């Protein structure tokens, strides 16, 4: 390990980011840090069924022994307590159920009931949701929150029509460009070998507009791709770059982000419908609390990771001198995705929300 790599790890530990490095190996999937949520005492609470609890099989790539799983287990305890043991979560961790596409497939055929996914997984189920990550559209956390809140009903219908319930949606850090090679303006990436997730049409289109050819591969292949130089440029938050050790193969990081990464928890609607109305509400309410806790955690830890990378030697690229060029690429990308990924009306709705911020 180089002195720069050792320094970054040391700095992260000094900033209490060791927990971040562990749980963000999910690449920003469901971050459920749940506090206690008490329903009003006047509500009539059903009693536990003699047939045993309803078990929600939950797929995640989070390692079973991670600090993050402790919060997941705490959330499960809270859920069980508030439903008098009628509902419980059973976790399948460490990627034992595959990648996000596998999660969605297994939920659809009844092998899994729920999963924690990133924007990519959300987009597999409800493609228009990817408007939230359209380049250059939402670049601040408060914009992301406002857009998600304003469009809750519209997004909920998209998931419902697809047979799912979105239990929670939250932030997963600021999406930046990282590269092994120096860059400052879009044309500098024309000869790059940028990674694009197999199921992500957004960044793939972004680099195509620049003039580069995206290299499609799964999340688990990225580190090896960086090692062999099959790829040399990736979109990531600072959290992801550190947690997945990508930073050890990268030298440059954009100062400005081109979007906010979104993640969430999906539940098959058929499973949700097995719950009583009371227990459905418990599940939803704890998810809301989880989303709020997640956003607070992510903002702090992503900034800590970014600061540590800067302090320990990664070169920060200030692209502001070429902002007009980057904005033009982002705008063209959004236009190209309109009608293919999301509707014009949905894009305009988000643009209006952002403009009123």
C-alpha positions as a printed Julia matrix, in Angstrom:
357×3 Matrix{Float64}:
   0.0     0.0     0.0
   1.33    3.43   -0.9
   1.77    6.19    1.66
  -1.18    8.04    0.1
  -3.45    5.01    0.46
  -2.35    4.4     4.05
  -2.87    8.07    4.82
  -6.41    8.07    3.51
  -7.36    5.07    5.57
  -5.8     6.64    8.65
  -7.58    9.91    8.09
 -10.91    8.19    7.66
 -10.48    6.3    10.89
  -9.5     9.5    12.64
 -12.73   11.02   11.38
 -14.72    8.05   12.62
 -15.43    6.89    9.05
 -14.59    3.24    9.56
 -18.29    2.49    9.89
 -18.92    4.36    6.65
 -16.33    2.28    4.76
 -18.08   -0.89    5.88
 -21.72   -0.13    5.24
 -21.25    1.84    2.04
 -19.92   -1.24    0.26
 -23.56   -1.43   -0.81
 -22.81    1.59   -3.04
 -25.39    3.64   -1.29
 -28.22    1.19   -1.18
 -30.78    1.35    1.61
 -29.31    3.2     4.6
 -31.83    2.51    7.33
 -30.72    3.98   10.61
 -33.97    3.73   12.48
 -34.87    5.42   15.72
 -37.84    4.46   17.87
 -41.21    5.37   16.41
 -44.23    5.17   18.7
 -47.74    5.06   17.31
 -50.46    6.96   19.2
 -51.68    5.05   22.19
 -55.3     5.29   21.03
 -54.64    3.05   18.04
 -55.96   -0.49   18.4
 -53.03   -2.87   17.93
 -53.79   -6.33   16.49
 -52.46   -9.32   18.33
 -49.81  -11.71   17.01
 -51.06  -14.48   14.75
 -50.96  -18.05   16.02
 -49.48  -18.99   12.66
 -46.32  -17.04   13.4
 -44.93  -13.78   12.04
 -44.99  -12.62    8.44
 -41.35  -12.81    7.37
 -40.04  -10.27    4.88
 -37.01  -11.71    3.09
 -34.68   -8.77    2.51
 -31.72   -8.91    0.11
 -28.69   -6.68    0.61
 -25.04   -6.56   -0.3
 -24.19   -5.27    3.18
 -21.71   -7.59    4.98
 -23.39   -9.48    7.82
 -20.86   -8.4    10.43
 -20.82   -4.73    9.52
 -21.75   -1.91   11.84
 -24.47   -1.0     9.39
 -26.15   -4.37    9.85
 -26.43   -3.55   13.54
 -28.74   -0.68   12.64
 -30.68   -2.95   10.28
 -31.15   -5.45   13.09
 -32.19   -2.66   15.43
 -34.78   -1.61   12.86
 -36.05   -5.19   12.74
 -36.34   -5.31   16.53
 -38.31   -2.07   16.48
 -40.6    -3.42   13.75
 -41.23   -6.64   15.64
 -41.92   -4.8    18.88
 -44.38   -2.37   17.33
 -46.24   -5.15   15.53
 -46.29   -7.5    18.51
 -44.05   -9.91   16.58
 -46.45  -10.14   13.66
 -43.87   -8.87   11.15
 -40.12   -9.38   10.96
 -37.28   -8.86    8.5
 -34.98  -11.71    7.55
 -31.77  -10.44    5.96
 -29.79  -12.09    3.19
 -26.56  -10.15    3.36
 -23.18   -9.84    1.72
 -24.52  -10.02   -1.82
 -25.53  -13.66   -1.32
 -28.51  -12.99   -3.59
 -26.44  -11.38   -6.33
 -26.48   -7.84   -7.74
 -29.37   -5.37   -7.89
 -30.76   -6.86  -11.11
 -30.8   -10.24   -9.33
 -32.62   -8.69   -6.37
 -35.36   -7.32   -8.59
 -35.69  -10.57  -10.55
 -35.95  -12.63   -7.37
 -38.57  -10.32   -5.91
 -40.62  -10.6    -9.08
 -40.62  -14.41   -9.0
 -41.22  -14.6    -5.25
 -37.78  -15.74   -4.11
 -37.21  -12.49   -2.21
 -39.66   -9.97   -0.79
 -37.61   -6.81   -0.39
 -34.21   -5.35   -1.19
 -31.98   -2.37   -0.66
 -31.01   -0.83   -3.99
 -29.28    2.2    -5.47
 -30.72    4.5    -8.11
 -29.9     1.84  -10.68
 -32.07   -0.74   -8.95
 -34.89    1.75   -8.51
 -34.63    2.49  -12.22
 -34.9    -1.18  -13.16
 -38.32   -1.24  -11.5
 -39.51    2.27  -12.41
 -37.29    3.73  -15.13
 -38.58    7.34  -14.92
 -37.23    7.6   -11.36
 -33.83    8.12  -12.99
 -34.85   11.71  -13.69
 -33.62   12.42  -10.14
 -30.08   11.64  -11.28
 -30.16   13.36  -14.67
 -26.77   15.15  -14.98
 -26.7    18.74  -13.79
 -30.34   18.77  -12.73
 -30.19   18.16   -8.96
 -26.81   18.97   -7.47
 -27.72   20.01   -3.91
 -29.17   17.92   -1.1
 -32.04   20.29   -0.39
 -33.05   20.11   -4.06
 -33.12   16.32   -3.86
 -35.29   16.33   -0.75
 -37.68   18.87   -2.22
 -38.05   16.96   -5.49
 -38.65   13.63   -3.77
 -41.25   15.12   -1.46
 -43.05   17.05   -4.18
 -43.21   13.99   -6.45
 -43.93   11.34   -3.82
 -47.36   10.48   -5.17
 -46.14   10.32   -8.76
 -43.19    8.1    -7.88
 -45.3     5.89   -5.6
 -47.68    5.22   -8.48
 -44.77    4.25  -10.75
 -43.6     1.66   -8.23
 -47.15    0.49   -7.5
 -47.89    0.0   -11.19
 -44.74   -2.15  -11.34
 -45.91   -4.23   -8.39
 -43.71   -2.69   -5.67
 -43.89   -0.39   -2.67
 -41.02    2.03   -2.1
 -40.54    1.85    1.66
 -37.95    4.6     1.7
 -35.83    6.77   -0.54
 -32.82    8.73    0.55
 -29.51   10.23   -0.42
 -26.26    8.36   -0.95
 -23.75   11.13   -1.54
 -22.7    13.56   -4.24
 -21.92   11.99   -7.6
 -18.55   13.14   -8.93
 -16.2    12.15  -11.72
 -13.07   10.3   -10.61
 -10.3     9.44  -13.05
  -6.82    7.96  -13.22
  -5.93   10.64  -15.74
  -5.92   14.42  -15.6
  -9.01   16.2   -16.89
 -10.62   19.62  -16.65
 -13.11   19.93  -19.51
 -15.42   17.42  -21.19
 -13.19   16.93  -24.23
 -10.42   15.68  -21.93
 -12.5    12.54  -21.36
 -13.03   11.71  -25.03
 -10.19    9.2   -24.96
 -11.09    7.92  -21.49
 -12.45    4.47  -20.71
 -15.36    5.36  -18.41
 -17.29    2.74  -16.48
 -21.07    2.65  -16.76
 -23.19    0.2   -14.78
 -24.92   -2.3   -17.06
 -28.36   -1.07  -16.01
 -27.56    2.65  -15.87
 -28.54    4.55  -19.04
 -27.84    7.97  -17.53
 -24.07    8.1   -17.12
 -23.64    6.01  -20.26
 -25.44    8.71  -22.24
 -23.48   11.42  -20.46
 -20.13   10.04  -21.64
 -21.5     9.37  -25.12
 -22.41   13.05  -25.42
 -18.84   13.86  -24.41
 -17.62   11.56  -27.16
 -16.34    8.62  -25.1
 -17.46    5.01  -25.21
 -18.84    3.65  -21.93
 -17.46    0.34  -20.72
 -20.34   -1.69  -19.34
 -19.67   -3.95  -16.36
 -21.16   -4.92  -13.04
 -20.31   -3.22   -9.78
 -18.15   -6.12   -8.6
 -16.01   -5.89  -11.73
 -15.04   -2.24  -11.34
 -12.02   -2.62   -9.07
 -10.53   -5.28  -11.32
 -11.27   -3.11  -14.32
  -9.36   -0.24  -12.73
  -6.45   -2.54  -11.95
  -6.15   -3.73  -15.54
  -6.93   -0.28  -16.95
  -9.9    -1.68  -18.8
 -11.55    1.38  -17.27
  -9.92    4.54  -15.95
 -12.83    6.83  -15.08
 -15.82    6.26  -12.79
 -18.81    8.18  -11.43
 -18.92    7.89   -7.65
 -19.42    9.66   -4.39
 -16.47   10.03   -2.06
 -18.13    7.41    0.14
 -18.14    4.87   -2.65
 -14.63    5.67   -3.87
 -13.28    4.97   -0.38
 -15.51    2.07    0.65
 -14.92    0.15   -2.56
 -11.21    1.05   -2.59
 -11.51    2.58   -6.05
  -9.54    5.62   -4.87
  -6.39    3.48   -4.76
  -6.49    3.32   -8.57
  -7.59    6.89   -9.2
  -5.68   10.16   -9.07
  -8.18   12.91   -9.85
 -11.53   13.89   -8.35
 -13.9    16.61   -9.56
 -14.56   19.34   -7.05
 -18.1    19.84   -8.31
 -20.67   17.06   -8.44
 -23.04   16.5   -11.35
 -25.8    14.92   -9.29
 -27.02   13.43   -6.02
 -27.05    9.63   -5.75
 -30.37    8.25   -4.56
 -31.11    4.86   -3.04
 -34.01    3.13   -1.38
 -35.77    0.03   -0.12
 -38.28   -1.8    -2.29
 -40.91   -4.28   -1.13
 -43.01   -6.5    -3.37
 -46.58   -5.2    -3.22
 -48.01   -8.69   -2.76
 -46.03   -9.01    0.47
 -47.06   -5.56    1.64
 -50.7    -6.52    1.1
 -50.31   -9.48    3.47
 -49.9    -7.02    6.36
 -52.75   -5.47    8.28
 -53.34   -1.76    7.75
 -51.82   -1.09   11.15
 -48.66   -3.04   10.38
 -48.38   -1.46    6.95
 -48.39    1.92    8.66
 -45.71    0.83   11.13
 -43.52   -0.29    8.26
 -44.03    2.96    6.36
 -43.52    5.2     9.37
 -40.28    3.54   10.44
 -39.07    3.84    6.86
 -39.72    7.58    6.91
 -37.69    7.88   10.1
 -34.98    5.77    8.5
 -34.8     8.03    5.47
 -34.32   11.12    7.63
 -31.59    9.44    9.65
 -29.94    8.21    6.48
 -29.78   11.63    4.87
 -28.12   13.12    7.94
 -25.58   10.28    8.11
 -24.73   10.36    4.42
 -24.15   14.1     4.26
 -21.68   13.96    7.11
 -19.79   10.86    6.07
 -19.58   11.76    2.38
 -18.04   15.1     3.29
 -15.63   13.39    5.7
 -14.55   10.98    2.97
 -14.1    13.83    0.49
 -12.01   15.85    2.96
  -9.84   12.84    3.76
  -9.16   12.18    0.09
  -8.19   15.81   -0.43
  -5.97   15.9     2.64
  -4.12   12.77    1.62
  -3.23   13.73   -1.9
  -5.87   13.02   -4.49
  -5.87   15.9    -6.95
  -9.03   17.99   -6.89
 -10.13   19.15  -10.32
 -11.79   22.55  -10.38
 -13.94   22.48  -13.51
 -15.55   25.87  -12.9
 -13.47   27.55  -15.61
 -15.22   25.29  -18.12
 -18.65   25.29  -16.48
 -20.44   26.3   -19.68
 -19.04   23.25  -21.47
 -20.04   20.85  -18.7
 -23.49   22.44  -18.49
 -23.95   21.99  -22.22
 -23.07   18.29  -21.98
 -25.47   17.82  -19.07
 -28.28   19.64  -20.87
 -27.79   17.61  -24.05
 -27.78   14.4   -22.0
 -31.05   15.31  -20.29
 -32.62   16.07  -23.65
 -31.43   12.78  -25.14
 -32.89   10.82  -22.24
 -36.28   12.54  -22.52
 -38.78   10.18  -24.03
 -36.44    7.22  -23.59
 -36.03    7.15  -19.81
 -38.46    9.76  -18.47
 -41.17   11.93  -19.94
 -40.8    15.58  -20.85
 -43.49   16.47  -18.33
 -41.6    14.73  -15.51
 -38.35   16.44  -16.43
 -40.1    19.82  -16.55
 -41.71   19.15  -13.16
 -38.29   18.5   -11.58
 -36.8    21.53  -13.33
 -39.58   23.69  -11.93
 -39.01   22.34   -8.41
 -35.27   23.0    -8.64
 -35.8    26.5   -10.03
 -38.09   27.38   -7.13
 -35.56   26.24   -4.57
